Amino acid sequence: MGKTRWGILAPGNIAHKLAKGLLTVSDAQLTAVASRNIDRAREFAREYGAPTSYGSYQELVADPDVDAIYVASPHSLHREHSILCLEAGKAVLCEKPFAINEKQAREMVDCARANGVPLLEAMWSRFLPVTLKVRQWIADGAIGEPRMVLADFGFRTGFNPQGRLFDPNLGGGGLLDVGVYAVSYASMVLGKPDQVTGFAEIGETGVDEQAVMALRYPGNKLASLACGVRTQTPHQAWILGTDGKILVPDYWHATTATLIQAGKPDETVNLAFQGNGYEYQVMEVGNLLREGRTESEILPLDESLSIMGTLDELRRQWGVKYPME
Ligand SMILES: NC(=O)c1ccc[n+]([C@@H]2O[C@H](COP(=O)([O-])OP(=O)(O)OC[C@H]3O[C@@H](n4cnc5c(N)ncnc54)[C@H](OP(=O)(O)O)[C@@H]3O)[C@@H](O)[C@H]2O)c1
């Protein structure tokens, strides 16, 4: 197999970043872009040198020259758009959160497995070189047994009831937009929680504007997480173990991490991105296709489902239910 031929479905804000990252991957090429509006597709395609533009998503999935599709629509449409692609036999890299809820995510996973097609949640932080290094430290026992994760991701944006971040019809709220990074990071280190609780401030549009969460894992391991779209937080992850700790500043787009062990000098790694960081998940899908695999070992589908289940439980406790649920 030669280069992975990519299509982009829904060229909004984040699709620009993905396209920039993709252009740095030697065995990937951007082949086609599809928007609901052909002019938007053409403009995006021109900007990133894609030869083909479509004015509908259906045309993109029917293109035989496309191997993999990046789904970058709002969360509320991830299920519909991923399934559209998977049923057409295309590998799918779907933006985070994987879907609105675990039920929708399971339909995507079932569809991918039934069709034998690769599907990957675009939790891009997971594929960064620093994140892989952190996992290696933990696997090597550098901090002993991990006991606790502290992680947060919150930013302060202006209130806009029509905007994606506040509109319940588009799956608004901080938990699904950025809290998912913290929940996913804790999942990476500690696995699936057996108890989840938290408090959220629910805003005028009925979605969570800031929240704190406490998660308990088998063996009484714990995570303390925070998120928000109306509150700026430090964006740090701490992994605390029996014999040391790891600090990952800006863990969601990390290029550095520090290993702190008693009686030893701190060890800091700096691993710059090849492009803007979004390229590593693109490479992972390419690896899956080349190696004939359908699921990533770095972020397996069952883990993406478990993460969605955690988000569901938190929203249930907070009374945040979306109109399409
Ligand atoms: N990984 C990251 O760092 C990161 C960062 C930001 C966002 N995200 C995720 O990426 C997804 C998209 O976020 P975004 O900020 O890029 O959103 P956005 O700028 O609003 O773009 C979403 C695109 O989806 C398409 N779309 C299709 N149906 C739509 C509908 N009913 N309403 C609105 N848009 C619709 C639109 O493209 P056309 O109309 O042109 O087809 C639109 O440009 C979200 O799930 C978000 O969580 C990830």
PDBQT file of the ligand as one rigid body, heavy atoms in Angstrom, charges set to zero:
ROOT
HETATM    1  N1  LIG A 401      -8.806  17.729  18.840  1.00  0.00    +0.000 N 
HETATM    2  C1  LIG A 401      -8.943  19.007  19.150  1.00  0.00    +0.000 C 
HETATM    3  O1  LIG A 401      -7.991  19.684  19.557  1.00  0.00    +0.000 OA
HETATM    4  C2  LIG A 401     -10.271  19.656  18.957  1.00  0.00    +0.000 A 
HETATM    5  C3  LIG A 401     -10.380  21.040  19.043  1.00  0.00    +0.000 A 
HETATM    6  C4  LIG A 401     -11.605  21.634  18.771  1.00  0.00    +0.000 A 
HETATM    7  C5  LIG A 401     -12.702  20.848  18.479  1.00  0.00    +0.000 A 
HETATM    8  N2  LIG A 401     -12.577  19.486  18.429  1.00  0.00    +0.000 N 
HETATM    9  C6  LIG A 401     -13.736  18.653  18.113  1.00  0.00    +0.000 C 
HETATM   10  O2  LIG A 401     -13.995  18.765  16.722  1.00  0.00    +0.000 OA
HETATM   11  C7  LIG A 401     -15.397  18.781  16.467  1.00  0.00    +0.000 C 
HETATM   12  C8  LIG A 401     -15.703  20.023  15.657  1.00  0.00    +0.000 C 
HETATM   13  O3  LIG A 401     -15.334  21.163  16.379  1.00  0.00    +0.000 OA
HETATM   14  P1  LIG A 401     -14.992  22.561  15.649  1.00  0.00    +0.000 P 
HETATM   15  O4  LIG A 401     -14.590  23.491  16.719  1.00  0.00    +0.000 OA
HETATM   16  O5  LIG A 401     -14.086  22.342  14.509  1.00  0.00    +0.000 OA
HETATM   17  O6  LIG A 401     -16.452  22.939  15.137  1.00  0.00    +0.000 OA
HETATM   18  P2  LIG A 401     -16.859  23.908  13.943  1.00  0.00    +0.000 P 
HETATM   19  O7  LIG A 401     -15.790  24.910  13.675  1.00  0.00    +0.000 OA
HETATM   20  O8  LIG A 401     -18.222  24.389  14.265  1.00  0.00    +0.000 OA
HETATM   21  O9  LIG A 401     -16.903  22.943  12.685  1.00  0.00    +0.000 OA
HETATM   22  C9  LIG A 401     -17.796  21.885  12.587  1.00  0.00    +0.000 C 
HETATM   23  C10 LIG A 401     -18.131  21.677  11.121  1.00  0.00    +0.000 C 
HETATM   24  O10 LIG A 401     -19.129  20.643  11.053  1.00  0.00    +0.000 OA
HETATM   25  C11 LIG A 401     -19.940  20.839   9.910  1.00  0.00    +0.000 C 
HETATM   26  N3  LIG A 401     -21.339  20.626  10.270  1.00  0.00    +0.000 N 
HETATM   27  C12 LIG A 401     -22.145  19.679   9.757  1.00  0.00    +0.000 A 
HETATM   28  N4  LIG A 401     -23.364  19.745  10.269  1.00  0.00    +0.000 NA
HETATM   29  C13 LIG A 401     -23.351  20.774  11.135  1.00  0.00    +0.000 A 
HETATM   30  C14 LIG A 401     -24.348  21.363  11.949  1.00  0.00    +0.000 A 
HETATM   31  N5  LIG A 401     -25.600  20.888  12.012  1.00  0.00    +0.000 N 
HETATM   32  N6  LIG A 401     -24.000  22.418  12.702  1.00  0.00    +0.000 NA
HETATM   33  C15 LIG A 401     -22.747  22.900  12.690  1.00  0.00    +0.000 A 
HETATM   34  N7  LIG A 401     -21.763  22.389  11.916  1.00  0.00    +0.000 NA
HETATM   35  C16 LIG A 401     -22.066  21.338  11.143  1.00  0.00    +0.000 A 
HETATM   36  C17 LIG A 401     -19.652  22.245   9.401  1.00  0.00    +0.000 C 
HETATM   37  O11 LIG A 401     -18.932  22.094   8.193  1.00  0.00    +0.000 OA
HETATM   38  P3  LIG A 401     -19.622  22.197   6.748  1.00  0.00    +0.000 P 
HETATM   39  O12 LIG A 401     -20.952  22.860   6.939  1.00  0.00    +0.000 OA
HETATM   40  O13 LIG A 401     -18.649  23.019   5.984  1.00  0.00    +0.000 OA
HETATM   41  O14 LIG A 401     -19.748  20.813   6.232  1.00  0.00    +0.000 OA
HETATM   42  C18 LIG A 401     -18.757  22.877  10.439  1.00  0.00    +0.000 C 
HETATM   43  O15 LIG A 401     -17.766  23.699   9.893  1.00  0.00    +0.000 OA
HETATM   44  C19 LIG A 401     -16.076  18.737  17.845  1.00  0.00    +0.000 C 
HETATM   45  O16 LIG A 401     -16.529  17.432  18.108  1.00  0.00    +0.000 OA
HETATM   46  C20 LIG A 401     -14.973  19.119  18.811  1.00  0.00    +0.000 C 
HETATM   47  O17 LIG A 401     -15.077  18.468  20.086  1.00  0.00    +0.000 OA
HETATM   48  C21 LIG A 401     -11.380  18.892  18.650  1.00  0.00    +0.000 A 
ENDROOT
TORSDOF 0
